[in-house]
Amino acid sequence: MSEKINLKLKVWRQNRGEAGRFEDYEANGIDTDASFLEMLDVVNEEITLGGGEPIAFEHDCREGICGCCGSLVNGKTHGSHERTTLCQLHMRHFKDGETVVIEPFRATAFPVIKDLIVDRSGLDQIIAEGGYVSVKTGNAPEASTTPIKKEMAEASMDAAQCIGCGACVAACPNGAAMLFTAAKVSQYALLPQGHPERTQRVLGMVNKMDELGFGNCSNEYECAVACPKGIDVKNIARLNREFVKASLTSEK
Amino acid sequence: MKLDAKIPEGPMAEKWTNHKFKVKLVNPANKRKHKVIVVGSGLAGASASATMSELGYKVDCFTYSDSPRRAHSIAAQGGINAAKNYPNDGDSVFRLFYDTVKGGDFRSREANVHRLAECSNLIIDHCVAQGIPFAREYGGHLDNRSFGGAQVSRTFYARGQTGQQLLLGAYGALSKEIKKGGVTMYTREEVIDIVVIDGVARGIISRNLVTGELSRHEADAVVLATGGYGNVFFLSTNAMNCNASAAWRAYKKGAAFANPCYTQIHPTCIPVHGEYQSKLTLMSESLRNDGRIWVPKAKDDQRPANQIPEDERDYYLERKYPAFGNLVPRDLASRNAKMVCDEGRGVGPTGNAVYLDFAEAIERLGRDNIEAKYGNLFEMYNRITDEDPYTTPMMIYPAVHYTMGGLWVDYNLMTSLPGLYAIGECNFSDHGANRLGASALMQGLADGYFVIPNTINDYLASNNLPTVGTDHEAFAEAEKAAQDKLDKLLAVNGNRTVDDFHKELGHLLWENCGMARSEKGLKEALEKIPKIREEFWKNVNVPGSADDLNQALEKANRVADFMEFAELMVKDALERAESCGGHFREESQTEEGEALRKDDEFCYVGAWEFQGLENEPVLHKEALEFEEVKLSQRSYK
């Protein structure tokens, strides 16, 4: 059964182009069945009626699939509950009277836009370098032409689940986007459709990642722990193999 | 306004092929001279942008999200239909067409639906070629599952994340074209008005959601792919930012709005549990393949589910509709859930829920099998409710999910405002009064990949559109009107938040214009809505400023449109004094209490024309004719 709890919040507030700071708020009478974002909604209603400006945070689907939401909660991306996005974190995991620290994702390549909202457009730029199969509408052969081993399709799907939230980047001490990039490279490396472009895909995406200021991988595995979709760190190994192979065979 | 659906001549199965041959083409070298604006980057918007760019058009694509990959198509769980007939169970293009017309309760346009069914197979081919990891059988071939309203297995799926995978495929295609320079992507840009010059759509006004800056964009045609209006109810399964604003502004600029009262209430959602609740979560309809829906036979039975013996349970769908059982179409499943709860046989703390029980399926197939099929859905349910569906039946209740109504479009998907197109959920065209499961993804992608890239040529080739320049007075006026409205919202400085008003409006609509409607209830809503709207403009509190990232202002601007749209929706519901598809009109039922459709009076598309806010809108009726699927009362018994 649900109950009501009271929390103390320390929330990062920052305006565009200014330095940020923590501010204190109280979240009172929060239903333990509410989600973390619904708790923030309640706090924002109070801030608004009190004449203040509500806390800006990114969110949309609130069912853990769009990848919009994400903040550091007590230092952990999406909070400390494993395989969860912030919108699917429920207040029953907090204790009455607890102090909760809420900050934006911290990474060199994710500048803060406002409060808890960061700019993750670098992830789109990485995808644009080859995170797809270049097939024009109308080019496709009949769908059943090429059978694909079920195990391969499943492994590809495991990687394809990435929601692009950026938690892996924020959790990495180097601010690397290796898990994100690896997931996309793996999805296509595991399927025959991805093979014609595999060389330029991995080289293009990795180069873009470096260019945008995402850090290097030093095998901390924090990314895999932070990933709300449980994307396996083995994908990074696959990315490295793809990269080495591509570097050796690329004709450019 | 005269509505001309422009349905091509010829036999049903040949209309689309003939039409593609007859439309005028723009030669490849001239395509790059045309710019098309696409608003929205969901399945329809991303696929249309990518495909038009592949053809050579210059495309500007707009989304209010930080990335095109966020659109709410991503949340579709169950799958996408296609008439491949891989399971060899008798499927065909005609059967998919037939099921969709019948499932839509004979309120859709046959020619459009047939084209949709024809495109379905091309979509699967294309998505497989894109590397979308659809579920496969051990032999390596594509797997199918069944969905409500069909007796064949024609649904392709990628676990419970089909929408995500298809959207990421379309996003990949879009990214490819962005990289090539064919598409210019505008993220965190919200389109807030359509610019009309000499009676045709020539551009948009957008607002940068980070800086608040308004900007003007000119084009030869504008395509709206802005989704549905389910969030008018406040609580729905839509994402928080889904809104009706672009479609509503288009309506106010002269595009007719069709069937706004057609909303789909999805039968399997997690029930409402508190005032703080911000949205409802859907549990895929695919769960009805193995889950059995029941309530206690007795009223007010407070025992936990596992203490209610088998003979005291009412598996009401299996009892009433033996041929389809738990797989009846969505509208029937929803209405029956409401009926048993209204009888006092609902379960859970609020009494507004029914059980969806997997005990029998787990016994028959084994827990591992159920976990492989539905694991992620069960996990999601557990996360939200803190209950384990492997041991305790799920509790579900219907919730607003999809809107079949939308901007009126002709066969080319052009609205009644020339140069303005509407694709995907934001048009009215293919689902009639009720959408079948796994058909939304199909429609979004059919419109985007295959329909609009063919039909838009005809408009661009037939019209010699002069460059007008964004300093044209129509752009200046639209920009000023947008700015004035934002300033007005900020200036109210009242005592109630935007959400507070939105909840009040949503609650009224759910009670009076939801699953069951009556003349009395609708008239009452029509009296109340203008009062809520009036108070909104006097007493809303929108903090912050217009030249900053201001989420409260974004929301207020959208809710202000919902306040107007709601009235049209209720008017349309009042006008349609029949029960059909997604909605049940209390005055129109059979002796057994089943929905009674009235084909003599209401076999039409109701398209509303704006006449200014102070005046009554004018209703235009596009008569629906059924050549191939004979008009009949639906029976799933």
Interface residues (C-beta under 8 A of the other chain):
Chain A: S2 N15 R16 I30 D31 D33 A34 S35 L37 E38 M39 D41 V42 E45 T48 L49 G51 G52 E53 P54 A56 E58 H59 D60 C61 R62 E63 G64 I65 C66 G67 C68 T84 Q88 H90 R92 I113 K114 I117 D119 R120 S121 L123 D124 I127 A128 E129 G131 Y132 V133 S134 V135 K136 T137 G138 N139 A140 P141 E142 A143 S144 P147 I148 K149 K150 A153 E154 S156 M157 A160 Q161 I163 G164 Q187 Y188 L191 Q193 G194
Chain B: S47 A50 T51 E54 S65 D66 S67 P68 R69 R70 A71 H72 I74 A75 K84 Y86 N121 L122 I124 D125 H126 C127 V128 A129 Q130 G131 I132 P133 F134 A135 R136 E137 Y138 G139 G140 H141 L142 A158 R159 Q161 G163 Q164 Q165 L168 G169 Y171 G172 A173 S175 K176 I178 K179 M185 T187 V210 T211 A239 M240 N241 H273 G274 Y276 Q277 S278 K279 T281 L282 M380 R383 I384 T385 D386 Y449 F450 P453 N495 T497 D499 D500 N541 P543 G544 D548 L549 Q551 A552
